[in-house]
Amino acid sequence: MGIEGMVSKRRDSKYRSGRSTAWLKIESYMVEEYDLLGVEREPGKPAFALMADRATGRYVGSAFINARGAIRDAYGSVS
């Protein structure tokens, strides 16, 4: 739908306009699956996964790798 998120109010709070801790903003995220082209790693910098569209094979961007254990070890030390 292209929404940024939604705003909600804690159930146990009374309605009051304006900013307060009773109002919460819940962000929305889109989840997609991509093919992994490779991993870019420079010393002293975080590793990035390079990704391609599954249907076309076209490069779509990169994402920071934040993993621990076996996944992290497979791509080298990520600091």
Residue pairs with C-beta under 8 A, 6 or more apart in sequence:
3 28
4 27
4 28
5 25
5 26
5 27
5 28
6 25
6 26
6 28
7 23
7 24
7 25
7 26
8 23
8 24
8 26
9 15
9 22
9 23
9 24
10 22
10 23
10 24
13 20
13 22
14 22
16 22
33 54
34 51
34 52
34 53
34 54
34 60
35 51
35 52
35 53
35 54
35 57
36 49
36 50
36 51
37 50
37 51
37 52
37 59
38 49
38 50
39 47
39 48
39 49
39 50
39 65
39 75
40 47
40 48
40 50
40 62
41 47
41 48
41 75
41 76
41 78
44 79
46 64
46 65
46 66
46 78
46 79
47 64
47 65
47 75
47 76
47 78
48 62
48 63
48 64
48 65
49 62
49 63
49 65
50 59
50 62
51 59
51 60
51 61
51 62
51 63
52 58
52 59
52 60
53 60
65 71
65 72
65 75
65 78
66 78
67 78
72 78
